[in-house]
Amino acid sequence: MSVEDDVEVRAVQPYEATKRYLCPGCNGDINAGEGHLVVVPTAHPEDRRHWHKPCWQHRHRRRPG
Ligand SMILES: [Zn+2]
């Protein structure tokens, strides 16, 4: 029932990564040639973001409290 997860996640292969991106999970660079994920909100495809795979997988990890 989570609207938050209404996104399309696509894997970007290393050969497809021709630019450097900023990962919103860690504010670090995703270098050209590095496999990663592109996350496209279904309702707002223009707001797509490029993430490191582990950053996306851990995005919901929260500290207790
Ligand atoms: Zn990251």
N, CA, C, O and the ligand as a Tripos MOL2 file, in Angstrom:
@<TRIPOS>MOLECULE
protein
  261   259    66     0     0
PROTEIN
NO_CHARGES

@<TRIPOS>ATOM
      1 N           0.8180   -1.2030    0.0000 N.3       1 MET1
      2 CA          0.0000    0.0000    0.0000 C.3       1 MET1
      3 C           0.8540    1.2570    0.0000 C.2       1 MET1
      4 O           0.3900    2.3300    0.3840 O.2       1 MET1
      5 N           2.0700    1.1260   -0.4200 N.am      2 SER2
      6 CA          2.9710    2.2660   -0.3460 C.3       2 SER2
      7 C           3.0650    2.9770   -1.6860 C.2       2 SER2
      8 O           3.4820    2.3980   -2.6890 O.2       2 SER2
      9 N           2.6740    4.2250   -1.6830 N.am      3 VAL3
     10 CA          2.8040    5.0250   -2.9000 C.3       3 VAL3
     11 C           4.2730    5.3180   -3.1700 C.2       3 VAL3
     12 O           4.6880    5.5240   -4.3100 O.2       3 VAL3
     13 N           5.0320    5.3290   -2.1090 N.am      4 GLU4
     14 CA          6.4490    5.6660   -2.1850 C.3       4 GLU4
     15 C           7.2040    4.7660   -3.1600 C.2       4 GLU4
     16 O           8.1580    5.1890   -3.8130 O.2       4 GLU4
     17 N           6.7590    3.5320   -3.2410 N.am      5 ASP5
     18 CA          7.4820    2.5890   -4.0760 C.3       5 ASP5
     19 C           6.9130    2.4950   -5.4860 C.2       5 ASP5
     20 O           7.2070    1.5510   -6.2190 O.2       5 ASP5
     21 N           6.1170    3.4540   -5.8540 N.am      6 ASP6
     22 CA          5.5410    3.4160   -7.1910 C.3       6 ASP6
     23 C           6.5510    3.9580   -8.1910 C.2       6 ASP6
     24 O           6.3870    5.0400   -8.7540 O.2       6 ASP6
     25 N           7.5640    3.1950   -8.3870 N.am      7 VAL7
     26 CA          8.6620    3.6010   -9.2570 C.3       7 VAL7
     27 C           9.0630    2.4260  -10.1460 C.2       7 VAL7
     28 O           8.7920    1.2630   -9.8520 O.2       7 VAL7
     29 N           9.7020    2.7760  -11.2130 N.am      8 GLU8
     30 CA         10.2830    1.7560  -12.0710 C.3       8 GLU8
     31 C          11.7930    1.8110  -11.8810 C.2       8 GLU8
     32 O          12.4130    2.8700  -11.9770 O.2       8 GLU8
     33 N          12.3590    0.6590  -11.6130 N.am      9 VAL9
     34 CA         13.7910    0.5890  -11.3800 C.3       9 VAL9
     35 C          14.4240   -0.1840  -12.5360 C.2       9 VAL9
     36 O          14.0370   -1.3140  -12.8320 O.2       9 VAL9
     37 N          15.3810    0.4360  -13.1680 N.am     10 ARG10
     38 CA         16.0630   -0.2150  -14.2830 C.3      10 ARG10
     39 C          17.5430   -0.3340  -13.9640 C.2      10 ARG10
     40 O          18.1460    0.5760  -13.3950 O.2      10 ARG10
     41 N          18.1070   -1.4430  -14.3300 N.am     11 ALA11
     42 CA         19.5500   -1.6040  -14.1780 C.3      11 ALA11
     43 C          20.2560   -0.9460  -15.3580 C.2      11 ALA11
     44 O          19.8720   -1.1240  -16.5140 O.2      11 ALA11
     45 N          21.2770   -0.1950  -15.0430 N.am     12 VAL12
     46 CA         22.1220    0.3940  -16.0730 C.3      12 VAL12
     47 C          23.4190   -0.3950  -16.1050 C.2      12 VAL12
     48 O          24.1400   -0.4800  -15.1110 O.2      12 VAL12
     49 N          23.6980   -0.9650  -17.2520 N.am     13 GLN13
     50 CA         24.9090   -1.7710  -17.3790 C.3      13 GLN13
     51 C          26.1310   -0.8650  -17.5200 C.2      13 GLN13
     52 O          26.0200    0.2790  -17.9600 O.2      13 GLN13
     53 N          27.2790   -1.3830  -17.1470 N.am     14 PRO14
     54 CA         28.4880   -0.5410  -17.2300 C.3      14 PRO14
     55 C          28.6860    0.0970  -18.6020 C.2      14 PRO14
     56 O          29.0710    1.2620  -18.6980 O.2      14 PRO14
     57 N          28.4250   -0.6600  -19.6560 N.am     15 TYR15
     58 CA         28.6450   -0.0910  -20.9860 C.3      15 TYR15
     59 C          27.6310    0.9910  -21.3340 C.2      15 TYR15
     60 O          27.8470    1.7770  -22.2570 O.2      15 TYR15
     61 N          26.5150    1.0300  -20.5890 N.am     16 GLU16
     62 CA         25.4930    2.0550  -20.8370 C.3      16 GLU16
     63 C          25.7600    3.3270  -20.0440 C.2      16 GLU16
     64 O          25.1910    4.3780  -20.3390 O.2      16 GLU16
     65 N          26.6110    3.2350  -19.0530 N.am     17 ALA17
     66 CA         26.8680    4.3730  -18.1640 C.3      17 ALA17
     67 C          27.9660    5.2320  -18.7840 C.2      17 ALA17
     68 O          29.1560    5.0230  -18.5490 O.2      17 ALA17
     69 N          27.5340    6.1910  -19.5700 N.am     18 THR18
     70 CA         28.5030    7.0010  -20.3000 C.3      18 THR18
     71 C          28.7350    8.3570  -19.6500 C.2      18 THR18
     72 O          29.5730    9.1370  -20.1040 O.2      18 THR18
     73 N          27.9950    8.6300  -18.5920 N.am     19 LYS19
     74 CA         28.1410    9.9060  -17.8970 C.3      19 LYS19
     75 C          28.3510    9.6450  -16.4180 C.2      19 LYS19
     76 O          28.1430    8.5360  -15.9240 O.2      19 LYS19
     77 N          28.7640   10.6850  -15.7320 N.am     20 ARG20
     78 CA         28.8570   10.5850  -14.2800 C.3      20 ARG20
     79 C          27.5670   11.1560  -13.6810 C.2      20 ARG20
     80 O          27.0470   12.1750  -14.1370 O.2      20 ARG20
     81 N          27.0690   10.4740  -12.6530 N.am     21 TYR21
     82 CA         25.8320   10.8880  -11.9980 C.3      21 TYR21
     83 C          26.0930   11.0900  -10.5160 C.2      21 TYR21
     84 O          27.0870   10.6130   -9.9680 O.2      21 TYR21
     85 N          25.1720   11.8130   -9.8780 N.am     22 LEU22
     86 CA         25.2380   11.9920   -8.4340 C.3      22 LEU22
     87 C          24.1820   11.1010   -7.7860 C.2      22 LEU22
     88 O          22.9990   11.1810   -8.1160 O.2      22 LEU22
     89 N          24.6160   10.2690   -6.8780 N.am     23 CYS23
     90 CA         23.7000    9.3660   -6.1860 C.3      23 CYS23
     91 C          23.0510   10.1080   -5.0230 C.2      23 CYS23
     92 O          23.7560   10.6250   -4.1570 O.2      23 CYS23
     93 N          21.6950   10.1710   -4.9870 N.am     24 PRO24
     94 CA         21.0280   10.8720   -3.8880 C.3      24 PRO24
     95 C          21.0820   10.1080   -2.5700 C.2      24 PRO24
     96 O          20.7870   10.6700   -1.5160 O.2      24 PRO24
     97 N          21.4530    8.8420   -2.6230 N.am     25 GLY25
     98 CA         21.5230    8.0550   -1.3980 C.3      25 GLY25
     99 C          22.7240    8.4200   -0.5460 C.2      25 GLY25
    100 O          22.6280    8.4850    0.6800 O.2      25 GLY25
    101 N          23.8460    8.6570   -1.1900 N.am     26 CYS26
    102 CA         25.0760    8.9210   -0.4500 C.3      26 CYS26
    103 C          25.7160   10.2460   -0.8730 C.2      26 CYS26
    104 O          26.7600   10.6270   -0.3450 O.2      26 CYS26
    105 N          25.0950   10.9440   -1.8190 N.am     27 ASN27
    106 CA         25.6580   12.1790   -2.3690 C.3      27 ASN27
    107 C          27.0370   11.9660   -2.9700 C.2      27 ASN27
    108 O          27.8560   12.8830   -3.0410 O.2      27 ASN27
    109 N          27.2710   10.7430   -3.3980 N.am     28 GLY28
    110 CA         28.5450   10.4240   -4.0230 C.3      28 GLY28
    111 C          28.3940   10.2730   -5.5210 C.2      28 GLY28
    112 O          27.2830   10.1700   -6.0390 O.2      28 GLY28
    113 N          29.5040   10.2620   -6.2000 N.am     29 ASP29
    114 CA         29.4910   10.1280   -7.6480 C.3      29 ASP29
    115 C          29.2740    8.6750   -8.0720 C.2      29 ASP29
    116 O          29.7590    7.7390   -7.4370 O.2      29 ASP29
    117 N          28.5400    8.5260   -9.1510 N.am     30 ILE30
    118 CA         28.4980    7.2560   -9.8800 C.3      30 ILE30
    119 C          29.3300    7.5000  -11.1310 C.2      30 ILE30
    120 O          28.9510    8.3040  -11.9830 O.2      30 ILE30
    121 N          30.4210    6.8360  -11.2440 N.am     31 ASN31
    122 CA         31.3380    7.1200  -12.3350 C.3      31 ASN31
    123 C          30.8650    6.5100  -13.6460 C.2      31 ASN31
    124 O          30.1480    5.5100  -13.6610 O.2      31 ASN31
    125 N          31.2750    7.1210  -14.7340 N.am     32 ALA32
    126 CA         31.0080    6.5410  -16.0420 C.3      32 ALA32
    127 C          31.6110    5.1480  -16.0890 C.2      32 ALA32
    128 O          32.7230    4.9260  -15.6120 O.2      32 ALA32
    129 N          30.8730    4.2170  -16.6650 N.am     33 GLY33
    130 CA         31.3500    2.8560  -16.7560 C.3      33 GLY33
    131 C          31.0310    2.0150  -15.5350 C.2      33 GLY33
    132 O          31.4470    0.8600  -15.4460 O.2      33 GLY33
    133 N          30.2950    2.5880  -14.5960 N.am     34 GLU34
    134 CA         29.9370    1.8660  -13.3800 C.3      34 GLU34
    135 C          28.4700    1.4440  -13.4710 C.2      34 GLU34
    136 O          27.5950    2.2860  -13.6690 O.2      34 GLU34
    137 N          28.2030    0.1710  -13.3300 N.am     35 GLY35
    138 CA         26.8280   -0.3080  -13.3370 C.3      35 GLY35
    139 C          26.0720    0.2570  -12.1490 C.2      35 GLY35
    140 O          26.6100    0.3270  -11.0450 O.2      35 GLY35
    141 N          24.8280    0.6590  -12.3670 N.am     36 HIS36
    142 CA         24.0400    1.2470  -11.2830 C.3      36 HIS36
    143 C          22.5640    1.0910  -11.6290 C.2      36 HIS36
    144 O          22.2070    0.3200  -12.5200 O.2      36 HIS36
    145 N          21.7070    1.8260  -10.9230 N.am     37 LEU37
    146 CA         20.2730    1.7480  -11.1510 C.3      37 LEU37
    147 C          19.7460    3.1200  -11.5220 C.2      37 LEU37
    148 O          20.2510    4.1390  -11.0520 O.2      37 LEU37
    149 N          18.7310    3.1380  -12.3650 N.am     38 VAL38
    150 CA         17.9860    4.3710  -12.5900 C.3      38 VAL38
    151 C          16.5660    4.1320  -12.0970 C.2      38 VAL38
    152 O          15.9250    3.1420  -12.4490 O.2      38 VAL38
    153 N          16.0900    5.0600  -11.2760 N.am     39 VAL39
    154 CA         14.8000    4.9280  -10.6100 C.3      39 VAL39
    155 C          13.8720    6.0010  -11.1600 C.2      39 VAL39
    156 O          14.1540    7.1950  -11.0540 O.2      39 VAL39
    157 N          12.7640    5.5660  -11.7490 N.am     40 VAL40
    158 CA         11.8580    6.4800  -12.4290 C.3      40 VAL40
    159 C          10.5030    6.4430  -11.7270 C.2      40 VAL40
    160 O           9.8100    5.4270  -11.7890 O.2      40 VAL40
    161 N          10.1120    7.5300  -11.0590 N.am     41 PRO41
    162 CA          8.7640    7.5590  -10.4590 C.3      41 PRO41
    163 C           7.7090    7.4630  -11.5570 C.2      41 PRO41
    164 O           7.7720    8.1830  -12.5540 O.2      41 PRO41
    165 N           6.7520    6.5800  -11.3690 N.am     42 THR42
    166 CA          5.7560    6.3510  -12.4080 C.3      42 THR42
    167 C           4.9990    7.6300  -12.7510 C.2      42 THR42
    168 O           4.7050    7.8990  -13.9160 O.2      42 THR42
    169 N           4.6910    8.4050  -11.7300 N.am     43 ALA43
    170 CA          3.8990    9.6160  -11.9460 C.3      43 ALA43
    171 C           4.7470   10.7900  -12.4220 C.2      43 ALA43
    172 O           4.2260   11.7420  -13.0030 O.2      43 ALA43
    173 N           6.0440   10.7200  -12.1770 N.am     44 HIS44
    174 CA          6.9200   11.8460  -12.5110 C.3      44 HIS44
    175 C           8.2000   11.3450  -13.1760 C.2      44 HIS44
    176 O           9.2780   11.4150  -12.5860 O.2      44 HIS44
    177 N           8.0810   10.8500  -14.3810 N.am     45 PRO45
    178 CA          9.2560   10.2530  -15.0300 C.3      45 PRO45
    179 C          10.4020   11.2310  -15.2260 C.2      45 PRO45
    180 O          11.5480   10.8130  -15.3900 O.2      45 PRO45
    181 N          10.1130   12.5220  -15.2130 N.am     46 GLU46
    182 CA         11.1980   13.4940  -15.3610 C.3      46 GLU46
    183 C          12.0570   13.5800  -14.1060 C.2      46 GLU46
    184 O          13.1550   14.1370  -14.1330 O.2      46 GLU46
    185 N          11.5550   13.0310  -13.0130 N.am     47 ASP47
    186 CA         12.2950   13.0660  -11.7530 C.3      47 ASP47
    187 C          13.1530   11.8310  -11.5450 C.2      47 ASP47
    188 O          13.4210   11.4410  -10.4080 O.2      47 ASP47
    189 N          13.5760   11.2300  -12.6100 N.am     48 ARG48
    190 CA         14.3630   10.0140  -12.4340 C.3      48 ARG48
    191 C          15.7210   10.3330  -11.8070 C.2      48 ARG48
    192 O          16.2850   11.4140  -11.9770 O.2      48 ARG48
    193 N          16.2080    9.3420  -11.0800 N.am     49 ARG49
    194 CA         17.4620    9.4980  -10.3570 C.3      49 ARG49
    195 C          18.3300    8.2750  -10.5830 C.2      49 ARG49
    196 O          17.8410    7.1630  -10.7820 O.2      49 ARG49
    197 N          19.6050    8.5100  -10.5470 N.am     50 HIS50
    198 CA         20.5660    7.4150  -10.6600 C.3      50 HIS50
    199 C          21.1250    7.1180   -9.2760 C.2      50 HIS50
    200 O          21.5460    8.0220   -8.5540 O.2      50 HIS50
    201 N          21.1230    5.8430   -8.9210 N.am     51 TRP51
    202 CA         21.5300    5.3970   -7.5890 C.3      51 TRP51
    203 C          22.5880    4.3030   -7.7230 C.2      51 TRP51
    204 O          22.5870    3.5230   -8.6760 O.2      51 TRP51
    205 N          23.4960    4.2690   -6.7340 N.am     52 HIS52
    206 CA         24.2830    3.0570   -6.5480 C.3      52 HIS52
    207 C          23.3260    1.9320   -6.1260 C.2      52 HIS52
    208 O          22.3560    2.1800   -5.4110 O.2      52 HIS52
    209 N          23.5920    0.7250   -6.5580 N.am     53 LYS53
    210 CA         22.6990   -0.3720   -6.1670 C.3      53 LYS53
    211 C          22.5600   -0.5060   -4.6520 C.2      53 LYS53
    212 O          21.4320   -0.5830   -4.1650 O.2      53 LYS53
    213 N          23.6420   -0.5370   -3.8890 N.am     54 PRO54
    214 CA         23.4640   -0.7030   -2.4380 C.3      54 PRO54
    215 C          22.7520    0.4740   -1.7870 C.2      54 PRO54
    216 O          22.0310    0.2880   -0.8070 O.2      54 PRO54
    217 N          22.9390    1.6740   -2.3080 N.am     55 CYS55
    218 CA         22.2610    2.8320   -1.7270 C.3      55 CYS55
    219 C          20.7540    2.7150   -1.9120 C.2      55 CYS55
    220 O          19.9840    3.0350   -1.0060 O.2      55 CYS55
    221 N          20.3420    2.2610   -3.0730 N.am     56 TRP56
    222 CA         18.9060    2.0810   -3.3080 C.3      56 TRP56
    223 C          18.3440    0.9740   -2.4290 C.2      56 TRP56
    224 O          17.2630    1.1180   -1.8570 O.2      56 TRP56
    225 N          19.0740   -0.1290   -2.3220 N.am     57 GLN57
    226 CA         18.5780   -1.2570   -1.5420 C.3      57 GLN57
    227 C          18.4530   -0.9050   -0.0640 C.2      57 GLN57
    228 O          17.6360   -1.4850    0.6500 O.2      57 GLN57
    229 N          19.2560    0.0370    0.3870 N.am     58 HIS58
    230 CA         19.2580    0.3850    1.8120 C.3      58 HIS58
    231 C          18.5390    1.6950    2.0960 C.2      58 HIS58
    232 O          18.6640    2.2380    3.1940 O.2      58 HIS58
    233 N          17.7970    2.2050    1.1390 N.am     59 ARG59
    234 CA         17.2090    3.5320    1.3060 C.3      59 ARG59
    235 C          16.2020    3.5970    2.4310 C.2      59 ARG59
    236 O          15.9620    4.6690    2.9870 O.2      59 ARG59
    237 N          15.5970    2.4450    2.7820 N.am     60 HIS60
    238 CA         14.5810    2.4640    3.8340 C.3      60 HIS60
    239 C          15.1470    2.1070    5.2010 C.2      60 HIS60
    240 O          14.4210    2.0480    6.1940 O.2      60 HIS60
    241 N          16.4430    1.8740    5.2340 N.am     61 ARG61
    242 CA         17.0370    1.5190    6.5240 C.3      61 ARG61
    243 C          16.9940    2.7370    7.4460 C.2      61 ARG61
    244 O          17.4500    3.8240    7.0910 O.2      61 ARG61
    245 N          16.4490    2.5310    8.6100 N.am     62 ARG62
    246 CA         16.3340    3.6480    9.5550 C.3      62 ARG62
    247 C          16.9060    3.2440   10.9020 C.2      62 ARG62
    248 O          16.8830    2.0790   11.2990 O.2      62 ARG62
    249 N          17.4030    4.2260   11.5640 N.am     63 ARG63
    250 CA         17.8750    3.9850   12.9210 C.3      63 ARG63
    251 C          16.6700    3.8440   13.8600 C.2      63 ARG63
    252 O          15.6350    4.4730   13.6370 O.2      63 ARG63
    253 N          16.8000    3.0310   14.8970 N.am     64 PRO64
    254 CA         15.7170    2.9310   15.8770 C.3      64 PRO64
    255 C          15.4460    4.3040   16.4700 C.2      64 PRO64
    256 O          16.3660    5.0720   16.7540 O.2      64 PRO64
    257 N          14.1800    4.5920   16.6460 N.am     65 GLY65
    258 CA         13.8090    5.8960   17.2410 C.3      65 GLY65
    259 C          13.8130    6.9360   16.1620 C.2      65 GLY65
    260 O          13.5320    8.1040   16.4300 O.2      65 GLY65
    261 ZN         25.3160    6.0390   -3.4270 Zn       66 ZN66
@<TRIPOS>BOND
     1     1     2 1
     2     2     3 1
     3     3     4 2
     4     3     5 am
     5     5     6 1
     6     6     7 1
     7     7     8 2
     8     7     9 am
     9     9    10 1
    10    10    11 1
    11    11    12 2
    12    11    13 am
    13    13    14 1
    14    14    15 1
    15    15    16 2
    16    15    17 am
    17    17    18 1
    18    18    19 1
    19    19    20 2
    20    19    21 am
    21    21    22 1
    22    22    23 1
    23    23    24 2
    24    23    25 am
    25    25    26 1
    26    26    27 1
    27    27    28 2
    28    27    29 am
    29    29    30 1
    30    30    31 1
    31    31    32 2
    32    31    33 am
    33    33    34 1
    34    34    35 1
    35    35    36 2
    36    35    37 am
    37    37    38 1
    38    38    39 1
    39    39    40 2
    40    39    41 am
    41    41    42 1
    42    42    43 1
    43    43    44 2
    44    43    45 am
    45    45    46 1
    46    46    47 1
    47    47    48 2
    48    47    49 am
    49    49    50 1
    50    50    51 1
    51    51    52 2
    52    51    53 am
    53    53    54 1
    54    54    55 1
    55    55    56 2
    56    55    57 am
    57    57    58 1
    58    58    59 1
    59    59    60 2
    60    59    61 am
    61    61    62 1
    62    62    63 1
    63    63    64 2
    64    63    65 am
    65    65    66 1
    66    66    67 1
    67    67    68 2
    68    67    69 am
    69    69    70 1
    70    70    71 1
    71    71    72 2
    72    71    73 am
    73    73    74 1
    74    74    75 1
    75    75    76 2
    76    75    77 am
    77    77    78 1
    78    78    79 1
    79    79    80 2
    80    79    81 am
    81    81    82 1
    82    82    83 1
    83    83    84 2
    84    83    85 am
    85    85    86 1
    86    86    87 1
    87    87    88 2
    88    87    89 am
    89    89    90 1
    90    90    91 1
    91    91    92 2
    92    91    93 am
    93    93    94 1
    94    94    95 1
    95    95    96 2
    96    95    97 am
    97    97    98 1
    98    98    99 1
    99    99   100 2
   100    99   101 am
   101   101   102 1
   102   102   103 1
   103   103   104 2
   104   103   105 am
   105   105   106 1
   106   106   107 1
   107   107   108 2
   108   107   109 am
   109   109   110 1
   110   110   111 1
   111   111   112 2
   112   111   113 am
   113   113   114 1
   114   114   115 1
   115   115   116 2
   116   115   117 am
   117   117   118 1
   118   118   119 1
   119   119   120 2
   120   119   121 am
   121   121   122 1
   122   122   123 1
   123   123   124 2
   124   123   125 am
   125   125   126 1
   126   126   127 1
   127   127   128 2
   128   127   129 am
   129   129   130 1
   130   130   131 1
   131   131   132 2
   132   131   133 am
   133   133   134 1
   134   134   135 1
   135   135   136 2
   136   135   137 am
   137   137   138 1
   138   138   139 1
   139   139   140 2
   140   139   141 am
   141   141   142 1
   142   142   143 1
   143   143   144 2
   144   143   145 am
   145   145   146 1
   146   146   147 1
   147   147   148 2
   148   147   149 am
   149   149   150 1
   150   150   151 1
   151   151   152 2
   152   151   153 am
   153   153   154 1
   154   154   155 1
   155   155   156 2
   156   155   157 am
   157   157   158 1
   158   158   159 1
   159   159   160 2
   160   159   161 am
   161   161   162 1
   162   162   163 1
   163   163   164 2
   164   163   165 am
   165   165   166 1
   166   166   167 1
   167   167   168 2
   168   167   169 am
   169   169   170 1
   170   170   171 1
   171   171   172 2
   172   171   173 am
   173   173   174 1
   174   174   175 1
   175   175   176 2
   176   175   177 am
   177   177   178 1
   178   178   179 1
   179   179   180 2
   180   179   181 am
   181   181   182 1
   182   182   183 1
   183   183   184 2
   184   183   185 am
   185   185   186 1
   186   186   187 1
   187   187   188 2
   188   187   189 am
   189   189   190 1
   190   190   191 1
   191   191   192 2
   192   191   193 am
   193   193   194 1
   194   194   195 1
   195   195   196 2
   196   195   197 am
   197   197   198 1
   198   198   199 1
   199   199   200 2
   200   199   201 am
   201   201   202 1
   202   202   203 1
   203   203   204 2
   204   203   205 am
   205   205   206 1
   206   206   207 1
   207   207   208 2
   208   207   209 am
   209   209   210 1
   210   210   211 1
   211   211   212 2
   212   211   213 am
   213   213   214 1
   214   214   215 1
   215   215   216 2
   216   215   217 am
   217   217   218 1
   218   218   219 1
   219   219   220 2
   220   219   221 am
   221   221   222 1
   222   222   223 1
   223   223   224 2
   224   223   225 am
   225   225   226 1
   226   226   227 1
   227   227   228 2
   228   227   229 am
   229   229   230 1
   230   230   231 1
   231   231   232 2
   232   231   233 am
   233   233   234 1
   234   234   235 1
   235   235   236 2
   236   235   237 am
   237   237   238 1
   238   238   239 1
   239   239   240 2
   240   239   241 am
   241   241   242 1
   242   242   243 1
   243   243   244 2
   244   243   245 am
   245   245   246 1
   246   246   247 1
   247   247   248 2
   248   247   249 am
   249   249   250 1
   250   250   251 1
   251   251   252 2
   252   251   253 am
   253   253   254 1
   254   254   255 1
   255   255   256 2
   256   255   257 am
   257   257   258 1
   258   258   259 1
   259   259   260 2
@<TRIPOS>SUBSTRUCTURE
     1 MET1         2 RESIDUE 1 A MET
     2 SER2         6 RESIDUE 1 A SER
     3 VAL3        10 RESIDUE 1 A VAL
     4 GLU4        14 RESIDUE 1 A GLU
     5 ASP5        18 RESIDUE 1 A ASP
     6 ASP6        22 RESIDUE 1 A ASP
     7 VAL7        26 RESIDUE 1 A VAL
     8 GLU8        30 RESIDUE 1 A GLU
     9 VAL9        34 RESIDUE 1 A VAL
    10 ARG10       38 RESIDUE 1 A ARG
    11 ALA11       42 RESIDUE 1 A ALA
    12 VAL12       46 RESIDUE 1 A VAL
    13 GLN13       50 RESIDUE 1 A GLN
    14 PRO14       54 RESIDUE 1 A PRO
    15 TYR15       58 RESIDUE 1 A TYR
    16 GLU16       62 RESIDUE 1 A GLU
    17 ALA17       66 RESIDUE 1 A ALA
    18 THR18       70 RESIDUE 1 A THR
    19 LYS19       74 RESIDUE 1 A LYS
    20 ARG20       78 RESIDUE 1 A ARG
    21 TYR21       82 RESIDUE 1 A TYR
    22 LEU22       86 RESIDUE 1 A LEU
    23 CYS23       90 RESIDUE 1 A CYS
    24 PRO24       94 RESIDUE 1 A PRO
    25 GLY25       98 RESIDUE 1 A GLY
    26 CYS26      102 RESIDUE 1 A CYS
    27 ASN27      106 RESIDUE 1 A ASN
    28 GLY28      110 RESIDUE 1 A GLY
    29 ASP29      114 RESIDUE 1 A ASP
    30 ILE30      118 RESIDUE 1 A ILE
    31 ASN31      122 RESIDUE 1 A ASN
    32 ALA32      126 RESIDUE 1 A ALA
    33 GLY33      130 RESIDUE 1 A GLY
    34 GLU34      134 RESIDUE 1 A GLU
    35 GLY35      138 RESIDUE 1 A GLY
    36 HIS36      142 RESIDUE 1 A HIS
    37 LEU37      146 RESIDUE 1 A LEU
    38 VAL38      150 RESIDUE 1 A VAL
    39 VAL39      154 RESIDUE 1 A VAL
    40 VAL40      158 RESIDUE 1 A VAL
    41 PRO41      162 RESIDUE 1 A PRO
    42 THR42      166 RESIDUE 1 A THR
    43 ALA43      170 RESIDUE 1 A ALA
    44 HIS44      174 RESIDUE 1 A HIS
    45 PRO45      178 RESIDUE 1 A PRO
    46 GLU46      182 RESIDUE 1 A GLU
    47 ASP47      186 RESIDUE 1 A ASP
    48 ARG48      190 RESIDUE 1 A ARG
    49 ARG49      194 RESIDUE 1 A ARG
    50 HIS50      198 RESIDUE 1 A HIS
    51 TRP51      202 RESIDUE 1 A TRP
    52 HIS52      206 RESIDUE 1 A HIS
    53 LYS53      210 RESIDUE 1 A LYS
    54 PRO54      214 RESIDUE 1 A PRO
    55 CYS55      218 RESIDUE 1 A CYS
    56 TRP56      222 RESIDUE 1 A TRP
    57 GLN57      226 RESIDUE 1 A GLN
    58 HIS58      230 RESIDUE 1 A HIS
    59 ARG59      234 RESIDUE 1 A ARG
    60 HIS60      238 RESIDUE 1 A HIS
    61 ARG61      242 RESIDUE 1 A ARG
    62 ARG62      246 RESIDUE 1 A ARG
    63 ARG63      250 RESIDUE 1 A ARG
    64 PRO64      254 RESIDUE 1 A PRO
    65 GLY65      258 RESIDUE 1 A GLY
    66 ZN66       261 GROUP 0 **** ****
